[in-house]
Amino acid sequence: MNEILAVFTLLGHTVAITGWKLVGYAGTLVFTARWFVQLAASRARRQPHTPVSFWYMSLAGSFLLLAYFIWGRNDSVGIISNLFPCLVAAYNLRLDTSHRRRTAGAMHGGG
């Protein structure tokens, strides 16, 4: 994953693309795209709203970025900065799942 796949110059800087950089780019893309999902959901409701897909995208983006920073870069700053959003996303998904179960149980005459 560390072998160079492509090299190009961008704004006077030479950029070497590796498999791990592609993982990092994908994580950044997913992590950024979640804001567009949240924006669209809020716009549709005409009020602030965070859809469940936002948290799934947060988790996926965090996992990709964690993989990049752990194995691709061995960068403790990147690991720490992506670990917290990963934990928050997992926690919010857990809350959402338990809320849906309680709601479904109440609708079907359960607890």
Backbone as XML, in Angstrom:
<?xml version="1.0"?>
<chain id="A" units="angstrom">
  <residue number="1" name="MET">
    <atom name="N" x="0.824" y="-1.205" z="0.000"/>
    <atom name="CA" x="0.000" y="0.000" z="0.000"/>
    <atom name="C" x="0.862" y="1.261" z="0.000"/>
  </residue>
  <residue number="2" name="ASN">
    <atom name="N" x="2.144" y="1.126" z="0.313"/>
    <atom name="CA" x="3.021" y="2.285" z="0.343"/>
    <atom name="C" x="3.739" y="2.546" z="-0.978"/>
  </residue>
  <residue number="3" name="GLU">
    <atom name="N" x="3.553" y="1.650" z="-1.958"/>
    <atom name="CA" x="4.231" y="1.889" z="-3.235"/>
    <atom name="C" x="3.550" y="3.036" z="-3.976"/>
  </residue>
  <residue number="4" name="ILE">
    <atom name="N" x="4.334" y="3.802" z="-4.684"/>
    <atom name="CA" x="3.831" y="4.980" z="-5.394"/>
    <atom name="C" x="3.064" y="4.532" z="-6.639"/>
  </residue>
  <residue number="5" name="LEU">
    <atom name="N" x="1.827" y="4.999" z="-6.731"/>
    <atom name="CA" x="0.958" y="4.659" z="-7.848"/>
    <atom name="C" x="0.996" y="5.731" z="-8.930"/>
  </residue>
  <residue number="6" name="ALA">
    <atom name="N" x="1.186" y="6.970" z="-8.515"/>
    <atom name="CA" x="1.223" y="8.092" z="-9.462"/>
    <atom name="C" x="1.956" y="9.256" z="-8.812"/>
  </residue>
  <residue number="7" name="VAL">
    <atom name="N" x="2.541" y="10.099" z="-9.654"/>
    <atom name="CA" x="3.221" y="11.303" z="-9.189"/>
    <atom name="C" x="2.789" y="12.449" z="-10.092"/>
  </residue>
  <residue number="8" name="PHE">
    <atom name="N" x="2.463" y="13.590" z="-9.477"/>
    <atom name="CA" x="2.143" y="14.776" z="-10.264"/>
    <atom name="C" x="2.527" y="16.020" z="-9.485"/>
  </residue>
  <residue number="9" name="THR">
    <atom name="N" x="2.524" y="17.144" z="-10.175"/>
    <atom name="CA" x="2.861" y="18.407" z="-9.539"/>
    <atom name="C" x="1.593" y="19.227" z="-9.380"/>
  </residue>
  <residue number="10" name="LEU">
    <atom name="N" x="1.390" y="19.751" z="-8.179"/>
    <atom name="CA" x="0.210" y="20.549" z="-7.872"/>
    <atom name="C" x="0.661" y="21.818" z="-7.161"/>
  </residue>
  <residue number="11" name="LEU">
    <atom name="N" x="0.431" y="22.954" z="-7.784"/>
    <atom name="CA" x="0.803" y="24.250" z="-7.219"/>
    <atom name="C" x="2.278" y="24.301" z="-6.814"/>
  </residue>
  <residue number="12" name="GLY">
    <atom name="N" x="3.120" y="23.729" z="-7.659"/>
    <atom name="CA" x="4.553" y="23.763" z="-7.413"/>
    <atom name="C" x="5.064" y="22.701" z="-6.453"/>
  </residue>
  <residue number="13" name="HIS">
    <atom name="N" x="4.203" y="21.816" z="-5.986"/>
    <atom name="CA" x="4.604" y="20.748" z="-5.066"/>
    <atom name="C" x="4.427" y="19.397" z="-5.748"/>
  </residue>
  <residue number="14" name="THR">
    <atom name="N" x="5.403" y="18.538" z="-5.577"/>
    <atom name="CA" x="5.313" y="17.191" z="-6.120"/>
    <atom name="C" x="4.486" y="16.335" z="-5.160"/>
  </residue>
  <residue number="15" name="VAL">
    <atom name="N" x="3.473" y="15.660" z="-5.706"/>
    <atom name="CA" x="2.580" y="14.829" z="-4.904"/>
    <atom name="C" x="2.718" y="13.387" z="-5.380"/>
  </residue>
  <residue number="16" name="ALA">
    <atom name="N" x="3.037" y="12.497" z="-4.459"/>
    <atom name="CA" x="3.120" y="11.068" z="-4.760"/>
    <atom name="C" x="1.886" y="10.389" z="-4.173"/>
  </residue>
  <residue number="17" name="ILE">
    <atom name="N" x="1.155" y="9.659" z="-5.002"/>
    <atom name="CA" x="-0.068" y="8.970" z="-4.578"/>
    <atom name="C" x="0.257" y="7.506" z="-4.281"/>
  </residue>
  <residue number="18" name="THR">
    <atom name="N" x="-0.108" y="7.078" z="-3.076"/>
    <atom name="CA" x="0.040" y="5.674" z="-2.671"/>
    <atom name="C" x="-1.348" y="5.118" z="-2.362"/>
  </residue>
  <residue number="19" name="GLY">
    <atom name="N" x="-1.420" y="3.841" z="-2.134"/>
    <atom name="CA" x="-2.688" y="3.224" z="-1.748"/>
    <atom name="C" x="-3.222" y="3.811" z="-0.454"/>
  </residue>
  <residue number="20" name="TRP">
    <atom name="N" x="-2.308" y="4.058" z="0.510"/>
    <atom name="CA" x="-2.745" y="4.634" z="1.782"/>
    <atom name="C" x="-3.270" y="6.055" z="1.611"/>
  </residue>
  <residue number="21" name="LYS">
    <atom name="N" x="-2.664" y="6.812" z="0.703"/>
    <atom name="CA" x="-3.189" y="8.161" z="0.454"/>
    <atom name="C" x="-4.593" y="8.086" z="-0.145"/>
  </residue>
  <residue number="22" name="LEU">
    <atom name="N" x="-4.846" y="7.101" z="-0.988"/>
    <atom name="CA" x="-6.197" y="6.930" z="-1.535"/>
    <atom name="C" x="-7.197" y="6.626" z="-0.424"/>
  </residue>
  <residue number="23" name="VAL">
    <atom name="N" x="-6.777" y="5.827" z="0.566"/>
    <atom name="CA" x="-7.630" y="5.549" z="1.731"/>
    <atom name="C" x="-7.889" y="6.848" z="2.489"/>
  </residue>
  <residue number="24" name="GLY">
    <atom name="N" x="-6.848" y="7.643" z="2.686"/>
    <atom name="CA" x="-6.984" y="8.927" z="3.374"/>
    <atom name="C" x="-7.875" y="9.897" z="2.616"/>
  </residue>
  <residue number="25" name="TYR">
    <atom name="N" x="-7.706" y="9.957" z="1.297"/>
    <atom name="CA" x="-8.565" y="10.829" z="0.478"/>
    <atom name="C" x="-10.025" y="10.386" z="0.554"/>
  </residue>
  <residue number="26" name="ALA">
    <atom name="N" x="-10.251" y="9.069" z="0.513"/>
    <atom name="CA" x="-11.620" y="8.551" z="0.604"/>
    <atom name="C" x="-12.236" y="8.907" z="1.953"/>
  </residue>
  <residue number="27" name="GLY">
    <atom name="N" x="-11.465" y="8.762" z="3.027"/>
    <atom name="CA" x="-11.955" y="9.118" z="4.362"/>
    <atom name="C" x="-12.305" y="10.591" z="4.447"/>
  </residue>
  <residue number="28" name="THR">
    <atom name="N" x="-11.442" y="11.443" z="3.903"/>
    <atom name="CA" x="-11.699" y="12.879" z="3.911"/>
    <atom name="C" x="-12.943" y="13.208" z="3.103"/>
  </residue>
  <residue number="29" name="LEU">
    <atom name="N" x="-13.097" y="12.556" z="1.950"/>
    <atom name="CA" x="-14.269" y="12.792" z="1.099"/>
    <atom name="C" x="-15.560" y="12.398" z="1.812"/>
  </residue>
  <residue number="30" name="VAL">
    <atom name="N" x="-15.589" y="11.220" z="2.426"/>
    <atom name="CA" x="-16.783" y="10.753" z="3.140"/>
    <atom name="C" x="-17.068" y="11.646" z="4.351"/>
  </residue>
  <residue number="31" name="PHE">
    <atom name="N" x="-16.012" y="11.992" z="5.089"/>
    <atom name="CA" x="-16.177" y="12.805" z="6.291"/>
    <atom name="C" x="-16.691" y="14.207" z="5.935"/>
  </residue>
  <residue number="32" name="THR">
    <atom name="N" x="-16.245" y="14.744" z="4.803"/>
    <atom name="CA" x="-16.712" y="16.056" z="4.346"/>
    <atom name="C" x="-18.119" y="15.975" z="3.764"/>
  </residue>
  <residue number="33" name="ALA">
    <atom name="N" x="-18.403" y="14.926" z="3.012"/>
    <atom name="CA" x="-19.705" y="14.785" z="2.355"/>
    <atom name="C" x="-20.851" y="14.692" z="3.354"/>
  </residue>
  <residue number="34" name="ARG">
    <atom name="N" x="-20.567" y="14.239" z="4.566"/>
    <atom name="CA" x="-21.630" y="14.118" z="5.568"/>
    <atom name="C" x="-22.265" y="15.473" z="5.855"/>
  </residue>
  <residue number="35" name="TRP">
    <atom name="N" x="-21.499" y="16.554" z="5.724"/>
    <atom name="CA" x="-22.054" y="17.889" z="5.963"/>
    <atom name="C" x="-23.055" y="18.273" z="4.885"/>
  </residue>
  <residue number="36" name="PHE">
    <atom name="N" x="-22.829" y="17.824" z="3.663"/>
    <atom name="CA" x="-23.791" y="18.098" z="2.592"/>
    <atom name="C" x="-25.083" y="17.311" z="2.820"/>
  </residue>
  <residue number="37" name="VAL">
    <atom name="N" x="-24.954" y="16.093" z="3.358"/>
    <atom name="CA" x="-26.129" y="15.291" z="3.708"/>
    <atom name="C" x="-26.918" y="16.001" z="4.811"/>
  </residue>
  <residue number="38" name="GLN">
    <atom name="N" x="-26.226" y="16.494" z="5.816"/>
    <atom name="CA" x="-26.876" y="17.200" z="6.918"/>
    <atom name="C" x="-27.526" y="18.480" z="6.429"/>
  </residue>
  <residue number="39" name="LEU">
    <atom name="N" x="-26.848" y="19.205" z="5.557"/>
    <atom name="CA" x="-27.394" y="20.436" z="4.991"/>
    <atom name="C" x="-28.679" y="20.157" z="4.204"/>
  </residue>
  <residue number="40" name="ALA">
    <atom name="N" x="-28.654" y="19.119" z="3.387"/>
    <atom name="CA" x="-29.838" y="18.764" z="2.593"/>
    <atom name="C" x="-30.998" y="18.355" z="3.497"/>
  </residue>
  <residue number="41" name="ALA">
    <atom name="N" x="-30.716" y="17.603" z="4.545"/>
    <atom name="CA" x="-31.773" y="17.176" z="5.469"/>
    <atom name="C" x="-32.361" y="18.375" z="6.203"/>
  </residue>
  <residue number="42" name="SER">
    <atom name="N" x="-31.522" y="19.291" z="6.633"/>
    <atom name="CA" x="-32.008" y="20.496" z="7.324"/>
    <atom name="C" x="-32.819" y="21.370" z="6.381"/>
  </residue>
  <residue number="43" name="ARG">
    <atom name="N" x="-32.346" y="21.489" z="5.170"/>
    <atom name="CA" x="-33.063" y="22.307" z="4.190"/>
    <atom name="C" x="-34.440" y="21.724" z="3.881"/>
  </residue>
  <residue number="44" name="ALA">
    <atom name="N" x="-34.501" y="20.400" z="3.762"/>
    <atom name="CA" x="-35.784" y="19.746" z="3.477"/>
    <atom name="C" x="-36.776" y="19.947" z="4.618"/>
  </residue>
  <residue number="45" name="ARG">
    <atom name="N" x="-36.292" y="19.938" z="5.841"/>
    <atom name="CA" x="-37.173" y="20.109" z="7.010"/>
    <atom name="C" x="-37.361" y="21.571" z="7.407"/>
  </residue>
  <residue number="46" name="ARG">
    <atom name="N" x="-36.544" y="22.430" z="6.828"/>
    <atom name="CA" x="-36.567" y="23.868" z="7.152"/>
    <atom name="C" x="-36.247" y="24.132" z="8.624"/>
  </residue>
  <residue number="47" name="GLN">
    <atom name="N" x="-35.424" y="23.260" z="9.184"/>
    <atom name="CA" x="-34.930" y="23.414" z="10.557"/>
    <atom name="C" x="-33.696" y="22.532" z="10.701"/>
  </residue>
  <residue number="48" name="PRO">
    <atom name="N" x="-32.847" y="22.811" z="11.677"/>
    <atom name="CA" x="-31.659" y="21.967" z="11.844"/>
    <atom name="C" x="-32.051" y="20.504" z="12.082"/>
  </residue>
  <residue number="49" name="HIS">
    <atom name="N" x="-31.398" y="19.617" z="11.359"/>
    <atom name="CA" x="-31.688" y="18.189" z="11.493"/>
    <atom name="C" x="-30.434" y="17.402" z="11.132"/>
  </residue>
  <residue number="50" name="THR">
    <atom name="N" x="-30.139" y="16.387" z="11.951"/>
    <atom name="CA" x="-29.004" y="15.504" z="11.689"/>
    <atom name="C" x="-29.540" y="14.106" z="11.411"/>
  </residue>
  <residue number="51" name="PRO">
    <atom name="N" x="-29.529" y="13.684" z="10.148"/>
    <atom name="CA" x="-30.045" y="12.350" z="9.822"/>
    <atom name="C" x="-29.080" y="11.254" z="10.273"/>
  </residue>
  <residue number="52" name="VAL">
    <atom name="N" x="-29.581" y="10.054" z="10.409"/>
    <atom name="CA" x="-28.765" y="8.917" z="10.832"/>
    <atom name="C" x="-27.612" y="8.679" z="9.846"/>
  </residue>
  <residue number="53" name="SER">
    <atom name="N" x="-27.851" y="8.949" z="8.577"/>
    <atom name="CA" x="-26.791" y="8.754" z="7.583"/>
    <atom name="C" x="-25.570" y="9.620" z="7.889"/>
  </residue>
  <residue number="54" name="PHE">
    <atom name="N" x="-25.773" y="10.775" z="8.519"/>
    <atom name="CA" x="-24.662" y="11.630" z="8.933"/>
    <atom name="C" x="-23.724" y="10.859" z="9.864"/>
  </residue>
  <residue number="55" name="TRP">
    <atom name="N" x="-24.297" y="10.114" z="10.816"/>
    <atom name="CA" x="-23.484" y="9.377" z="11.774"/>
    <atom name="C" x="-22.805" y="8.178" z="11.139"/>
  </residue>
  <residue number="56" name="TYR">
    <atom name="N" x="-23.497" y="7.507" z="10.207"/>
    <atom name="CA" x="-22.856" y="6.407" z="9.485"/>
    <atom name="C" x="-21.687" y="6.919" z="8.649"/>
  </residue>
  <residue number="57" name="MET">
    <atom name="N" x="-21.881" y="8.058" z="8.008"/>
    <atom name="CA" x="-20.803" y="8.640" z="7.210"/>
    <atom name="C" x="-19.655" y="9.104" z="8.114"/>
  </residue>
  <residue number="58" name="SER">
    <atom name="N" x="-19.983" y="9.619" z="9.296"/>
    <atom name="CA" x="-18.949" y="10.021" z="10.256"/>
    <atom name="C" x="-18.115" y="8.812" z="10.665"/>
  </residue>
  <residue number="59" name="LEU">
    <atom name="N" x="-18.796" y="7.720" z="10.954"/>
    <atom name="CA" x="-18.110" y="6.496" z="11.363"/>
    <atom name="C" x="-17.239" y="5.946" z="10.231"/>
  </residue>
  <residue number="60" name="ALA">
    <atom name="N" x="-17.792" y="5.891" z="9.032"/>
    <atom name="CA" x="-17.029" y="5.378" z="7.887"/>
    <atom name="C" x="-15.820" y="6.259" z="7.591"/>
  </residue>
  <residue number="61" name="GLY">
    <atom name="N" x="-16.027" y="7.571" z="7.571"/>
    <atom name="CA" x="-14.923" y="8.490" z="7.317"/>
    <atom name="C" x="-13.862" y="8.396" z="8.395"/>
  </residue>
  <residue number="62" name="SER">
    <atom name="N" x="-14.289" y="8.306" z="9.649"/>
    <atom name="CA" x="-13.336" y="8.180" z="10.759"/>
    <atom name="C" x="-12.539" y="6.884" z="10.664"/>
  </residue>
  <residue number="63" name="PHE">
    <atom name="N" x="-13.198" y="5.775" z="10.343"/>
    <atom name="CA" x="-12.489" y="4.501" z="10.212"/>
    <atom name="C" x="-11.446" y="4.563" z="9.093"/>
  </residue>
  <residue number="64" name="LEU">
    <atom name="N" x="-11.836" y="5.145" z="7.951"/>
    <atom name="CA" x="-10.886" y="5.269" z="6.842"/>
    <atom name="C" x="-9.700" y="6.150" z="7.230"/>
  </residue>
  <residue number="65" name="LEU">
    <atom name="N" x="-9.989" y="7.275" z="7.875"/>
    <atom name="CA" x="-8.911" y="8.170" z="8.286"/>
    <atom name="C" x="-8.056" y="7.552" z="9.387"/>
  </residue>
  <residue number="66" name="LEU">
    <atom name="N" x="-8.678" y="6.826" z="10.307"/>
    <atom name="CA" x="-7.895" y="6.128" z="11.324"/>
    <atom name="C" x="-6.964" y="5.097" z="10.689"/>
  </residue>
  <residue number="67" name="ALA">
    <atom name="N" x="-7.465" y="4.346" z="9.720"/>
    <atom name="CA" x="-6.617" y="3.369" z="9.022"/>
    <atom name="C" x="-5.435" y="4.077" z="8.363"/>
  </residue>
  <residue number="68" name="TYR">
    <atom name="N" x="-5.714" y="5.185" z="7.699"/>
    <atom name="CA" x="-4.647" y="5.949" z="7.045"/>
    <atom name="C" x="-3.611" y="6.437" z="8.058"/>
  </residue>
  <residue number="69" name="PHE">
    <atom name="N" x="-4.079" y="7.020" z="9.166"/>
    <atom name="CA" x="-3.141" y="7.576" z="10.135"/>
    <atom name="C" x="-2.439" y="6.504" z="10.970"/>
  </residue>
  <residue number="70" name="ILE">
    <atom name="N" x="-3.054" y="5.340" z="11.157"/>
    <atom name="CA" x="-2.412" y="4.264" z="11.915"/>
    <atom name="C" x="-1.389" y="3.529" z="11.056"/>
  </residue>
  <residue number="71" name="TRP">
    <atom name="N" x="-1.827" y="3.005" z="9.898"/>
    <atom name="CA" x="-0.959" y="2.157" z="9.090"/>
    <atom name="C" x="-0.262" y="2.894" z="7.949"/>
  </residue>
  <residue number="72" name="GLY">
    <atom name="N" x="-0.891" y="3.923" z="7.422"/>
    <atom name="CA" x="-0.294" y="4.638" z="6.296"/>
    <atom name="C" x="0.725" y="5.676" z="6.716"/>
  </residue>
  <residue number="73" name="ARG">
    <atom name="N" x="0.492" y="6.337" z="7.850"/>
    <atom name="CA" x="1.368" y="7.431" z="8.273"/>
    <atom name="C" x="2.032" y="7.220" z="9.631"/>
  </residue>
  <residue number="74" name="ASN">
    <atom name="N" x="1.434" y="6.388" z="10.466"/>
    <atom name="CA" x="1.890" y="6.228" z="11.852"/>
    <atom name="C" x="1.973" y="7.606" z="12.509"/>
  </residue>
  <residue number="75" name="ASP">
    <atom name="N" x="0.844" y="8.321" z="12.449"/>
    <atom name="CA" x="0.766" y="9.715" z="12.897"/>
    <atom name="C" x="-0.177" y="9.821" z="14.096"/>
  </residue>
  <residue number="76" name="SER">
    <atom name="N" x="0.393" y="10.014" z="15.287"/>
    <atom name="CA" x="-0.416" y="10.040" z="16.507"/>
    <atom name="C" x="-1.376" y="11.222" z="16.544"/>
  </residue>
  <residue number="77" name="VAL">
    <atom name="N" x="-1.005" y="12.357" z="15.945"/>
    <atom name="CA" x="-1.905" y="13.520" z="15.916"/>
    <atom name="C" x="-3.147" y="13.196" z="15.097"/>
  </residue>
  <residue number="78" name="GLY">
    <atom name="N" x="-2.970" y="12.586" z="13.943"/>
    <atom name="CA" x="-4.105" y="12.192" z="13.106"/>
    <atom name="C" x="-4.975" y="11.142" z="13.772"/>
  </residue>
  <residue number="79" name="ILE">
    <atom name="N" x="-4.341" y="10.214" z="14.485"/>
    <atom name="CA" x="-5.092" y="9.167" z="15.192"/>
    <atom name="C" x="-5.974" y="9.799" z="16.262"/>
  </residue>
  <residue number="80" name="ILE">
    <atom name="N" x="-5.382" y="10.643" z="17.071"/>
    <atom name="CA" x="-6.136" y="11.276" z="18.155"/>
    <atom name="C" x="-7.257" y="12.160" z="17.612"/>
  </residue>
  <residue number="81" name="SER">
    <atom name="N" x="-6.976" y="12.911" z="16.540"/>
    <atom name="CA" x="-7.989" y="13.825" z="16.020"/>
    <atom name="C" x="-9.146" y="13.104" z="15.339"/>
  </residue>
  <residue number="82" name="ASN">
    <atom name="N" x="-8.974" y="11.846" z="14.959"/>
    <atom name="CA" x="-10.058" y="11.095" z="14.325"/>
    <atom name="C" x="-10.690" y="10.058" z="15.236"/>
  </residue>
  <residue number="83" name="LEU">
    <atom name="N" x="-10.060" y="9.786" z="16.354"/>
    <atom name="CA" x="-10.613" y="8.808" z="17.288"/>
    <atom name="C" x="-11.867" y="9.354" z="17.975"/>
  </residue>
  <residue number="84" name="PHE">
    <atom name="N" x="-11.841" y="10.603" z="18.417"/>
    <atom name="CA" x="-12.989" y="11.174" z="19.113"/>
    <atom name="C" x="-14.239" y="11.237" z="18.224"/>
  </residue>
  <residue number="85" name="PRO">
    <atom name="N" x="-14.169" y="11.761" z="16.987"/>
    <atom name="CA" x="-15.373" y="11.741" z="16.148"/>
    <atom name="C" x="-15.898" y="10.328" z="15.907"/>
  </residue>
  <residue number="86" name="CYS">
    <atom name="N" x="-15.003" y="9.353" z="15.843"/>
    <atom name="CA" x="-15.414" y="7.961" z="15.655"/>
    <atom name="C" x="-16.231" y="7.487" z="16.857"/>
  </residue>
  <residue number="87" name="LEU">
    <atom name="N" x="-15.758" y="7.806" z="18.052"/>
    <atom name="CA" x="-16.472" y="7.413" z="19.268"/>
    <atom name="C" x="-17.820" y="8.126" z="19.388"/>
  </residue>
  <residue number="88" name="VAL">
    <atom name="N" x="-17.864" y="9.400" z="19.039"/>
    <atom name="CA" x="-19.122" y="10.164" z="19.093"/>
    <atom name="C" x="-20.134" y="9.589" z="18.106"/>
  </residue>
  <residue number="89" name="ALA">
    <atom name="N" x="-19.688" y="9.284" z="16.897"/>
    <atom name="CA" x="-20.588" y="8.712" z="15.888"/>
    <atom name="C" x="-21.123" y="7.359" z="16.355"/>
  </residue>
  <residue number="90" name="ALA">
    <atom name="N" x="-20.245" y="6.506" z="16.895"/>
    <atom name="CA" x="-20.678" y="5.195" z="17.385"/>
    <atom name="C" x="-21.686" y="5.356" z="18.519"/>
  </residue>
  <residue number="91" name="TYR">
    <atom name="N" x="-21.442" y="6.284" z="19.415"/>
    <atom name="CA" x="-22.361" y="6.536" z="20.528"/>
    <atom name="C" x="-23.723" y="7.002" z="20.020"/>
  </residue>
  <residue number="92" name="ASN">
    <atom name="N" x="-23.736" y="7.944" z="19.076"/>
    <atom name="CA" x="-25.003" y="8.441" z="18.548"/>
    <atom name="C" x="-25.759" y="7.373" z="17.773"/>
  </residue>
  <residue number="93" name="LEU">
    <atom name="N" x="-25.060" y="6.514" z="17.069"/>
    <atom name="CA" x="-25.734" y="5.402" z="16.381"/>
    <atom name="C" x="-26.327" y="4.424" z="17.394"/>
  </residue>
  <residue number="94" name="ARG">
    <atom name="N" x="-25.616" y="4.194" z="18.493"/>
    <atom name="CA" x="-26.151" y="3.330" z="19.554"/>
    <atom name="C" x="-27.406" y="3.938" z="20.170"/>
  </residue>
  <residue number="95" name="LEU">
    <atom name="N" x="-27.381" y="5.237" z="20.437"/>
    <atom name="CA" x="-28.568" y="5.918" z="20.963"/>
    <atom name="C" x="-29.740" y="5.813" z="19.989"/>
  </residue>
  <residue number="96" name="ASP">
    <atom name="N" x="-29.456" y="6.016" z="18.711"/>
    <atom name="CA" x="-30.514" y="5.952" z="17.700"/>
    <atom name="C" x="-31.111" y="4.553" z="17.622"/>
  </residue>
  <residue number="97" name="THR">
    <atom name="N" x="-30.265" y="3.535" z="17.669"/>
    <atom name="CA" x="-30.748" y="2.150" z="17.603"/>
    <atom name="C" x="-31.629" y="1.820" z="18.807"/>
  </residue>
  <residue number="98" name="SER">
    <atom name="N" x="-31.201" y="2.207" z="20.000"/>
    <atom name="CA" x="-32.017" y="1.909" z="21.182"/>
    <atom name="C" x="-33.314" y="2.716" z="21.170"/>
  </residue>
  <residue number="99" name="HIS">
    <atom name="N" x="-33.269" y="3.933" z="20.657"/>
    <atom name="CA" x="-34.491" y="4.742" z="20.544"/>
    <atom name="C" x="-35.477" y="4.094" z="19.568"/>
  </residue>
  <residue number="100" name="ARG">
    <atom name="N" x="-34.956" y="3.626" z="18.439"/>
    <atom name="CA" x="-35.831" y="2.975" z="17.445"/>
    <atom name="C" x="-36.460" y="1.699" z="18.011"/>
  </residue>
  <residue number="101" name="ARG">
    <atom name="N" x="-35.685" y="0.948" z="18.784"/>
    <atom name="CA" x="-36.226" y="-0.280" z="19.396"/>
    <atom name="C" x="-37.322" y="0.048" z="20.394"/>
  </residue>
  <residue number="102" name="ARG">
    <atom name="N" x="-37.085" y="1.074" z="21.228"/>
    <atom name="CA" x="-38.121" y="1.471" z="22.211"/>
    <atom name="C" x="-39.373" y="1.955" z="21.492"/>
  </residue>
  <residue number="103" name="THR">
    <atom name="N" x="-39.189" y="2.751" z="20.440"/>
    <atom name="CA" x="-40.322" y="3.289" z="19.682"/>
    <atom name="C" x="-41.092" y="2.164" z="19.006"/>
  </residue>
  <residue number="104" name="ALA">
    <atom name="N" x="-40.379" y="1.216" z="18.407"/>
    <atom name="CA" x="-41.030" y="0.090" z="17.744"/>
    <atom name="C" x="-41.764" y="-0.786" z="18.762"/>
  </residue>
  <residue number="105" name="GLY">
    <atom name="N" x="-41.172" y="-0.983" z="19.934"/>
    <atom name="CA" x="-41.807" y="-1.769" z="20.977"/>
    <atom name="C" x="-43.085" y="-1.094" z="21.485"/>
  </residue>
  <residue number="106" name="ALA">
    <atom name="N" x="-43.047" y="0.214" z="21.639"/>
    <atom name="CA" x="-44.230" y="0.969" z="22.115"/>
    <atom name="C" x="-45.332" y="0.930" z="21.053"/>
  </residue>
  <residue number="107" name="MET">
    <atom name="N" x="-44.966" y="0.952" z="19.773"/>
    <atom name="CA" x="-45.977" y="0.939" z="18.704"/>
    <atom name="C" x="-46.650" y="-0.418" z="18.596"/>
  </residue>
  <residue number="108" name="HIS">
    <atom name="N" x="-45.936" y="-1.467" z="18.996"/>
    <atom name="CA" x="-46.494" y="-2.811" z="18.888"/>
    <atom name="C" x="-47.029" y="-3.329" z="20.222"/>
  </residue>
  <residue number="109" name="GLY">
    <atom name="N" x="-47.247" y="-2.410" z="21.146"/>
    <atom name="CA" x="-47.839" y="-2.771" z="22.422"/>
    <atom name="C" x="-46.858" y="-3.284" z="23.446"/>
  </residue>
  <residue number="110" name="GLY">
    <atom name="N" x="-45.572" y="-3.236" z="23.119"/>
    <atom name="CA" x="-44.554" y="-3.691" z="24.068"/>
    <atom name="C" x="-44.171" y="-2.596" z="25.036"/>
  </residue>
  <residue number="111" name="GLY">
    <atom name="N" x="-43.162" y="-2.904" z="25.881"/>
    <atom name="CA" x="-42.631" y="-2.109" z="26.945"/>
    <atom name="C" x="-42.529" y="-0.689" z="26.753"/>
  </residue>
</chain>
